[in-house]
Amino acid sequence: MAEYSPKVEFDADKNKITMDGEWVVLHCQHYNLGFVQMVLDAAEYLDGGKLMSDSAEVVALKQLENQPGGSPEEVLNIAAGMFTKLGFGSIDFSGVDESGGEVKVPHSHIGNGWGVKYDKPSKQPVDFLARGFIAGALAKAYGKPKGAYKVTQQSCIAQGAPASTFKVEVG
């Protein structure tokens, strides 16, 4: 089965990291959770969660374009490895297929980091990035366009759940 093994390059002159030719920026949980908190605070004016999810979906699709996987199982295996190697946590696609299902995220940079940073549960699900990543990975795996899958977070580690779970439906 194909594994995710990115070509990582660092351009010291430009202080730029690329993975498989795509520029990446690495941030700590303080930055990422601060950004999520800003999105939650601005909810009255902007659906920032959708913006983050849509962006993650586009990035997942773009990153997976450069990978070798052919079958849906291979693409989702590569996507799971990518999710982990990018530091987002671990992801389990075994409960989903082309028609939908459930995806589990037993470990989440955002979900687990929330409790450490804020020392209290979130009032709502906050893993917008995983939501979009799942949609993009499934679209790539099954040859569908962006927006083909509707992903809804059902439970969230940041709210005290043992794992984050996501319901997947065809768009």
N, C-alpha and C positions, 0 to 999 in steps of 0.2 A: 504494500500500500504506500502511496506517495506521502512523503513527510514534508513539512514546511522547513526549508533551510534557505533563508534569504541570503542574498549577496549584500553585505553591509559594507559601505564605504564611507570614509571620513575625508573631507576636503579641508585640510587645515587652513589653507589660504582664505576660504570663504566661511570657515567654521560651520560646515554643513554636513549633516549625516543623511545618507540615502540608503534605502532598503529596496533592492530590485529596481533601482533607478527613480524611486519616488522619495521625495524629501520627507523626513520625519522629524518631529520635535518631541523630545522627551520631557515630561513634567512630573513633579512629585505630587503626592496626594494632597498637599496643602493647596497647590495651584488648582488642581483638577476639582477638588471639593469646593474650593472657593468659587470656582466658575459655576459649578452646579448650584451652589447656594444663591449666586447672583441670578441664575435662571429662575429659580423658585421665587425669589423676591420680586422679579419683574413679570411674574405670570399675569398680573392685571393688564399689562401693556403688550405682552409678546408671548407667544407660545414657544419659549426657548427650548423646552424639552423636545418638541417636534423638530426644531431647527437642528439641535444636536443629533437627534436620531437620523434625520434625513442626511446630514453631513457624514455621519458614520456609515450609513448605507452606501453612499457614493464612494467613500474611501475604501470600504471592504471590497466592493465590486472592482475598483481600479487595482487594488493590490492583488486580488485573486486572478486578474487577467494575466498576470505575469507568471503564474504558477502552472505546473505540468498536469495537474489532475484532470482526468477525463470523465470518469464515472461520478455520479452524485456523491457516492460514498467517499471517493478519493478527494473530491473538492471539499467536502465537509470535514474530512480528516485534516487536510491542509489548513482549512479555516480555523479549526480548533487549535492547531499548533501555532498559527499566527496570533490568535487571541492571547495565548499564553506567553509566547516570546515577546510580544509587544507590551507585556506586563499588565494586561487587563484582568487576568485571573484564569480560571479553567471553565470550559464550556462542554456540555454534553448534548450532542445533536441526535442521540439514539431514539428519542421519542417523537421525531418529526420526519415527515416525508413530503413529497411534492404537494400533497393536498392539505398539509398543516399538521398540527399536533402541539407538543410541548417541548421546549428547550429548557434545560437546567443549567444554571451557573452556580456551582457549589462554592466557588471562591471568586470574589469580585474586588478589584482595586477600589472601585467606588463604594460598593456596599460594605466591605470590611473596613475600609478607611473612614467611613462616616462615623462609626462608633468611637474610633480612636481620636479623631479630630474634634468631634462635637460632644462626646461623652453622653449622648442621649439618642434615642431612636428618632428616625425621620418620621414626619407625619404622613409621608406619601412615598411611593416607589421613586427611586432617583437614578436608576441605571439606564439613562437615555442612550448612552454610548453602546451598551450591549444590545439594546433593542434595535438600533440601526444596524449594528454589525450582523446580527442574526438575519435581518431582512436582506442585507446585501449578500451574505454567504449563501442563503437559500436561493436567491435570484440567480447567482452565478452557477450554483450546483445544478439547477433545473432549467437553465437557459431562458430565464424570464427577465423582463426589463425591471428597472428600478420601480419600486412602488407596487410590485406584483404581490407582495406579502404584507399583511397587516400584523404587526407584532405588538402585543399588549403585555405589560408586566403584571403578573398575577400576585407574586410575593417578592419581598425584597429583604436581603440581608440587613440593610440599613434600618429596617423596621423591626428587626429581631427574628426574622425567619431563618431557619437553618440553611436555606439556599434560596437564591433568586430563581423564580420560574417565569417563563414567558409563554403565553398562548399565541400560536401562529395560525393564521387563517389566510386563505387566498384572497387577495386584495379587493 
